[in-house]
Each structure stands twice: as structure tokens, then as C-alpha cells.
Amino acid sequence: MRKAIAVTMFVLILAAAGTTLAGELKPAAYVGGGLNVPMAPETFTDFWKMGFGGTARFGLEIAPPIELGASFSYNNFPFDGDKLLAYAERISGEDLPADAAVDGASMTALEFLADVKYVFGAGEVANPFAPYMMALLGMTSVSFEDITVTAADSSATLDLSDVGETDFTIGFGAGFQYMFSPTVGFWLDGKYMVILTEGESTSHLPIRAGIKFLFGAE
């Protein structure tokens, strides 16, 4: 089922790429940053907190309102050690040592994505504001920082380098851009990203804002 979804997304992007290129091609560069919100599964939302990330994207306006793009995103999610300790006390029914602490285990997701974007009102010079929708497909490499547990004046570190994996990723998003001039603008969007990991899929909501640079515009 997951492979079928990924293949469908790939076909949609190829279909957009096959759109007529009769118009003048206009490349665009996007840079920005913002928040990452864990969405699913429950273990992800329970033990990892909202984090920060950044995105760099290259787009090509092939025929308004269609734009194809490729992007790289860095997403970080800090681990909530206090919640893990509280959970351990709850299931054991015993109090942990006063100096008990959990450090590390933050999750990093590196996304390499292709996308197709539909910009409403693209090319309307009199209206610099333009909302858009996106569909994304690519790969995500997930890794975890080593975790250190401290209790009763002793500590132990667990190597989590083998826990990470690389999986297909699909996503959908919406946002808007506001062009200050023909070549420079502001953008803001949110995307629902689903990493097709084994078992339950892992999903998160990156909210990004940044600057757009459009080349070839008059």
C-alpha cells in the first residue's frame, strides 16, 4: 500500500513535468526555517518534543501556475527525558533516584524531496499575494543521538547509531507567497509529511517561513 502511494505521487510529479514548456522558464531559490511538530505515532508525540529545522529549495516555474522543485530539509526533534522518567516510575510503581536524568536521543530527519506546486494567481503582477498547494515525494534519513541515563551517581550511554533508517516519504502542503518586488518575496507554508517507516508510519508537521528569490523576472 505504501509503495503504491509513493508510485502514485511519482506519477503525478512526472505528469506535471510533462506540462508544456512553451513559456519562459523562471528559476527560483527558497531559503527558510521554522518549527517541526511531531504528529504520529503516539510514541513519537509522547517522547519527542517540537523542534526546529531549515529548508533550501530550488524551483522552476515551467508554465504558470505550475512550478516543479527539489528541496533539502533538516528537521530536529529533542527527546523529552522527563516524560520517559515519569513513565518509568508509573509502570514500575517505584520512585526513581532523585538524581535520575536522561540526556540525548534527539531525532534528526534529513529530507531529500521533489515536489510539484500549484500557485493560484501566478503571474498576476497587480496582486503580489498568491496562495499555493504542494505535493511532495522523496526520501528521509532518520537518525538518533546516543542516549545517556544517569542515576545514583552513575551513568550509562546507549549507542543508537544502528536505530536510524532511510525510507520513502510523501507529503502535502499549503501556504502563500508575497512578492515585495518582481524578484524578491516572502513565503510561509505548512506541510504534513509522512515517513513510510516499518510498522507505523512516522509523520510530522514542518512549519516554515523564508525568502524567495526569483530569477529571470522583469
C-alpha positions in Angstrom: 0.0 0.0 0.0 2.8 2.4 0.9 4.7 1.6 -2.3 1.5 2.3 -4.3 1.1 5.7 -2.7 4.7 6.6 -3.4 4.4 5.4 -7.0 1.2 7.5 -7.4 3.0 10.6 -6.1 5.9 9.9 -8.5 3.5 9.7 -11.5 1.8 12.9 -10.5 5.2 14.7 -10.4 6.2 13.3 -13.8 2.8 14.3 -15.2 3.5 17.9 -14.0 6.9 17.7 -15.5 5.4 16.8 -18.8 3.4 20.0 -18.9 4.2 22.2 -21.9 7.4 24.2 -21.6 6.5 26.7 -24.2 6.7 29.6 -21.8 9.8 31.1 -20.5 11.4 29.1 -17.7 12.0 31.1 -14.4 14.2 29.5 -11.7 13.6 30.4 -8.1 15.5 29.8 -4.9 13.9 29.5 -1.5 15.5 29.5 2.0 13.8 29.4 5.3 13.3 27.9 8.7 10.8 27.2 11.4 9.2 24.7 13.7 8.8 20.9 13.5 5.7 19.4 15.2 5.6 15.6 15.9 2.2 14.2 14.7 2.3 10.3 14.8 2.7 7.6 16.0 1.9 8.0 19.7 5.3 7.1 20.9 6.8 9.9 18.7 4.4 12.5 20.1 4.8 11.3 23.7 8.5 11.3 24.0 9.8 13.7 21.4 9.2 17.5 21.6 8.6 20.2 19.0 11.9 21.2 17.4 13.4 23.5 14.8 14.5 23.0 11.2 15.5 24.6 7.9 14.8 24.2 4.2 16.6 25.1 1.0 14.6 24.6 -2.2 15.2 25.2 -5.9 12.1 25.7 -8.1 11.4 26.1 -11.8 8.3 27.9 -13.0 7.7 25.9 -16.1 4.2 27.2 -17.1 2.2 29.3 -14.6 0.6 28.2 -12.3 2.8 25.0 -12.2 6.2 25.0 -10.5 8.5 22.0 -10.1 11.0 21.9 -7.3 13.7 19.9 -5.4 14.5 20.6 -1.7 16.6 19.6 1.2 15.2 19.9 4.8 16.8 19.5 8.2 14.4 18.6 11.0 15.3 18.1 14.6 13.1 16.8 17.5 14.6 16.9 21.0 13.9 14.0 23.3 11.8 14.5 26.4 13.8 12.7 29.1 11.5 13.9 31.9 8.5 12.2 30.3 10.4 8.9 30.0 11.4 9.0 33.7 7.8 9.7 34.7 6.6 6.8 32.5 9.2 4.5 34.1 8.0 5.5 37.6 4.4 4.9 36.6 4.8 1.5 35.2 7.3 0.3 37.9 5.3 1.8 40.8 8.5 2.9 42.4 10.3 6.3 42.8 13.5 6.7 40.8 16.6 8.2 42.4 16.5 11.9 42.9 19.4 12.5 40.5 17.9 10.3 37.7 18.2 12.0 34.3 18.0 11.1 30.6 20.0 13.1 28.0 20.4 12.8 24.3 18.2 10.7 22.0 17.2 13.6 19.9 15.8 12.6 16.5 17.1 14.1 13.2 15.3 13.7 9.9 17.0 14.7 6.7 14.6 15.0 3.8 15.5 15.0 0.1 12.3 15.8 -1.8 10.9 16.5 -5.3 7.7 18.4 -5.5 5.1 20.0 -7.7 3.5 23.3 -6.6 0.3 24.9 -7.9 0.4 28.7 -7.4 -3.0 30.4 -7.5 -3.0 33.7 -9.4 0.6 33.2 -10.6 1.8 35.9 -13.0 -0.8 38.5 -11.8 1.5 41.5 -11.4 -1.1 43.6 -9.8 -1.6 41.1 -7.0 1.7 40.2 -5.2 -0.1 37.8 -2.8 -0.5 34.2 -4.1 -1.6 31.1 -2.1 -0.3 27.7 -3.2 -0.6 24.0 -2.7 2.1 21.3 -2.9 2.6 17.6 -3.3 6.0 16.1 -2.3 7.8 12.8 -2.7 11.3 11.7 -1.8 13.4 10.0 0.9 14.1 10.7 4.5 17.1 9.6 6.5 16.2 9.3 10.2 18.9 9.1 12.9 19.1 9.3 16.7 21.6 10.9 19.1 23.1 8.5 21.6 21.1 8.4 24.9 22.8 8.7 28.3 21.0 7.6 31.5 22.2 8.9 34.9 21.1 7.6 38.3 22.6 7.1 41.7 25.8 8.8 40.8 26.4 6.5 37.8 25.7 6.8 34.1 25.4 4.6 31.0 25.4 5.5 27.4 23.5 3.6 24.7 24.7 3.8 21.1 21.7 4.5 18.8 23.6 4.7 15.6 22.0 1.5 14.3 18.5 2.6 15.1 18.1 5.0 12.1 16.8 4.2 8.7 16.1 5.7 5.3 12.5 5.5 3.9 10.2 6.8 1.2 8.4 10.0 2.2 5.3 11.6 0.9 3.7 14.9 1.8 1.1 17.6 1.1 1.2 21.2 2.0 -0.2 24.7 1.5 1.0 28.2 2.0 1.3 31.6 0.4 3.9 33.9 -1.0 4.0 37.7 -1.1 6.3 39.3 -3.6 7.9 42.6 -2.4 9.3 43.1 -5.9 9.4 41.1 -9.2 12.5 39.2 -7.8 12.2 39.0 -4.0 9.3 37.8 -1.8 8.3 36.2 1.5 6.8 32.8 1.8 5.1 30.7 4.6 3.7 27.2 4.5 2.9 24.1 6.4 3.3 20.5 5.2 2.1 17.2 6.5 5.0 14.8 5.9 4.7 11.0 6.2 7.8 8.9 6.5 6.9 5.3 5.4 8.8 3.6 8.2 8.3 -0.1 9.0 5.3 -0.8 11.2 3.6 2.5 11.9 4.4 5.4 9.7 6.1 8.5 11.3 4.6 11.8 10.5 5.4 15.4 11.4 4.3 18.9 10.5 7.1 21.3 9.4 6.0 25.0 9.5 8.4 27.2 7.5 8.8 30.8 6.6 11.6 32.4 4.5 12.7 34.4 1.5 12.1 33.6 -2.2 14.5 34.8 -5.0 13.0 34.7 -8.5 15.4 34.9 -11.4 14.6 35.9 -14.9 11.7 38.2 -13.9 11.4 41.6 -15.4 
